[in-house]
Amino acid sequence: MAILDRILAPGSGFQKNFFFLAKRFVAGETVDSAIAAVRELNAAGMTATLDYLGEDVLERDAAIKTRDAYIAVLDRIRESGAQSNVSIKMTAMGLLIDDGFALDNLQRILHHAQRNADPFVRIDMEGSAVTQVTIDLFERAYANDKNVGIVLQAYLKRTPRDVTRMIELGARVRLCKGAYNEPTDIAIKDMPAIRKQYFELAKQLLERGNYPAMATHDRELIDEIRAYVRERGIAPDRFEFQMLYGVRPQLQREIVAEGYRMRIYVPYGTHWAGYFYRRVMERRENAIFALTSIWSK
Ligand SMILES: Cc1cc2nc3c(=O)[nH]c(=O)nc-3n(C[C@H](O)[C@H](O)[C@H](O)COP(=O)(O)OP(=O)(O)OC[C@H]3O[C@@H](n4cnc5c(N)ncnc54)[C@H](O)[C@@H]3O)c2cc1C
């Protein structure tokens, strides 16, 4: 793991020379490239949420730089008229340094975002070591600023309670399966059981939640959700589907053509290697895709 960490570190030779491997999943290293990607998605009838890549920040300066990068990209979204909001990670805001400091960084972003046509800011959910503190900070921020929402992971055994709580609060939830390797005492490991819990929670959010986001590329789940909203008469503007940039683009377009809302999570920035690594570990075909792009770049 240490070797891998060194290879994937920002500024390493790998990072400098191998961006072409990641370009299917990462919208470039600059704000300009990110805005250009959002514009293309907008033209295809989709909205976006921009993620300035980086996580597990251990120095105050780095967290402040990340916060300022978000403030700059919010300005660019506003000036360009691109239809996008932003997604942030609390460890990138300095959660591992001091949670009060991370909350202050988050609140500055929330206040700045309030000038934008879409002022919404999503807090991504990270590994279980920070689940509770992320939810606590979300609730503290949400008490004052309602333009913030959270992500809940269907693979965690605690999540039904968290869904109930967020419905009570009227908070916006993005529901995903969960991307981290969690221990069996706190997480469901079996895919059919994760899918079952996802669908149960999705139904609750669709019936009683505040504009939930169904984040998945899983066609079986998407079909179940589509059938459920049709059967229950839930209008397509009461929720949105979300997918990752570069993942199942054909399915993204198919869902838009059916009249559903689709928001694409668009990561950008120089710290792309960790994100790229998670996508590759998720799906073997992504490694094959990346390797074949060596010959087609
Ligand atoms: C918009 C969005 C935001 C997310 N935010 C978070 C978050 O904050 N915290 C968190 O823990 N996780 C997050 N995730 C990741 C999520 O938890 C899953 O790890 C990821 O979406 C894979 O699960 P799945 O439900 O999409 O489908 P899976 O069951 O993994 O896959 C279903 C099918 O989709 C396709 N597919 C899925 N993933 C890929 C891929 N990477 N490349 C190519 N094809 C693929 C494959 O054909 C696969 O058979 C997010 C996902 C999305 C879409």
The ligand as a Tripos MOL2 file, in Angstrom:
@<TRIPOS>MOLECULE
LIG
   53    58     1     0     0
SMALL
NO_CHARGES

@<TRIPOS>ATOM
      1 C1        -23.2410   10.3950   -8.2600 C.3       1 LIG1
      2 C2        -22.5540    9.4380   -7.3350 C.ar      1 LIG1
      3 C3        -22.0300    9.8950   -6.1500 C.ar      1 LIG1
      4 C4        -21.4270    9.0090   -5.2500 C.ar      1 LIG1
      5 N1        -20.9970    9.4660   -4.0340 N.ar      1 LIG1
      6 C5        -20.4950    8.5880   -3.1500 C.ar      1 LIG1
      7 C6        -20.1700    8.9960   -1.8210 C.ar      1 LIG1
      8 O1        -20.2990   10.1660   -1.4190 O.2       1 LIG1
      9 N2        -19.6710    8.0520   -0.9750 N.ar      1 LIG1
     10 C7        -19.5070    6.7430   -1.3590 C.ar      1 LIG1
     11 O2        -19.0960    5.9240   -0.5420 O.2       1 LIG1
     12 N3        -19.7950    6.3450   -2.6170 N.ar      1 LIG1
     13 C8        -20.2840    7.2240   -3.5140 C.ar      1 LIG1
     14 N4        -20.6090    6.7940   -4.7600 N.ar      1 LIG1
     15 C9        -20.1630    5.4480   -5.2260 C.3       1 LIG1
     16 C10       -21.1690    4.3700   -4.8990 C.3       1 LIG1
     17 O3        -21.2350    4.1810   -3.5070 O.3       1 LIG1
     18 C11       -20.7840    3.0370   -5.5710 C.3       1 LIG1
     19 O4        -19.5300    2.6380   -5.1290 O.3       1 LIG1
     20 C12       -20.7550    3.0910   -7.0820 C.3       1 LIG1
     21 O5        -21.7650    3.9110   -7.6060 O.3       1 LIG1
     22 C13       -20.9630    1.6740   -7.6590 C.3       1 LIG1
     23 O6        -22.2220    1.1420   -7.2740 O.3       1 LIG1
     24 P1        -23.4690    1.1210   -8.2800 P.3       1 LIG1
     25 O7        -24.7080    1.1330   -7.4730 O.co2     1 LIG1
     26 O8        -23.3290    2.2430   -9.2330 O.co2     1 LIG1
     27 O9        -23.4100   -0.1520   -9.0940 O.3       1 LIG1
     28 P2        -22.6420   -1.5460   -9.1200 P.3       1 LIG1
     29 O10       -23.4960   -2.6120   -8.5740 O.co2     1 LIG1
     30 O11       -21.2500   -1.4160   -8.6000 O.co2     1 LIG1
     31 O12       -22.6150   -1.6840  -10.6540 O.3       1 LIG1
     32 C14       -23.7520   -1.8390  -11.4800 C.3       1 LIG1
     33 C15       -23.2840   -1.8070  -12.9060 C.3       1 LIG1
     34 O13       -22.9110   -0.4550  -13.2250 O.3       1 LIG1
     35 C16       -21.7150   -0.4410  -13.9560 C.3       1 LIG1
     36 N5        -20.7050    0.2550  -13.1520 N.ar      1 LIG1
     37 C17       -20.7660    0.5550  -11.8350 C.ar      1 LIG1
     38 N6        -19.6740    1.2370  -11.4400 N.ar      1 LIG1
     39 C18       -18.9240    1.3450  -12.5370 C.ar      1 LIG1
     40 C19       -17.6780    1.9330  -12.7930 C.ar      1 LIG1
     41 N7        -16.9680    2.5480  -11.8450 N.pl3     1 LIG1
     42 N8        -17.2060    1.8540  -14.0500 N.ar      1 LIG1
     43 C20       -17.8760    1.2370  -15.0330 C.ar      1 LIG1
     44 N9        -19.0670    0.6570  -14.8560 N.ar      1 LIG1
     45 C21       -19.5740    0.7080  -13.6350 C.ar      1 LIG1
     46 C22       -21.3280   -1.8620  -14.2380 C.3       1 LIG1
     47 O14       -21.8150   -2.2550  -15.4870 O.3       1 LIG1
     48 C23       -22.0320   -2.6260  -13.1640 C.3       1 LIG1
     49 O15       -22.3350   -3.9410  -13.5360 O.3       1 LIG1
     50 C24       -21.2740    7.6420   -5.6340 C.ar      1 LIG1
     51 C25       -21.8190    7.1790   -6.8320 C.ar      1 LIG1
     52 C26       -22.4580    8.0440   -7.6730 C.ar      1 LIG1
     53 C27       -23.0620    7.5060   -8.9230 C.3       1 LIG1
@<TRIPOS>BOND
     1     1     2 1
     2     2     3 ar
     3     2    52 ar
     4     3     4 ar
     5     4     5 ar
     6     4    50 ar
     7     5     6 ar
     8     6     7 ar
     9     6    13 1
    10     7     8 2
    11     7     9 ar
    12     9    10 ar
    13    10    11 2
    14    10    12 ar
    15    12    13 ar
    16    13    14 ar
    17    14    15 1
    18    14    50 ar
    19    15    16 1
    20    16    17 1
    21    16    18 1
    22    18    19 1
    23    18    20 1
    24    20    21 1
    25    20    22 1
    26    22    23 1
    27    23    24 1
    28    24    25 2
    29    24    26 1
    30    24    27 1
    31    27    28 1
    32    28    29 2
    33    28    30 1
    34    28    31 1
    35    31    32 1
    36    32    33 1
    37    33    34 1
    38    33    48 1
    39    34    35 1
    40    35    36 1
    41    35    46 1
    42    36    37 ar
    43    36    45 ar
    44    37    38 ar
    45    38    39 ar
    46    39    40 ar
    47    39    45 ar
    48    40    41 1
    49    40    42 ar
    50    42    43 ar
    51    43    44 ar
    52    44    45 ar
    53    46    47 1
    54    46    48 1
    55    48    49 1
    56    50    51 ar
    57    51    52 ar
    58    52    53 1
@<TRIPOS>SUBSTRUCTURE
     1 LIG1         1 GROUP 0 **** ****
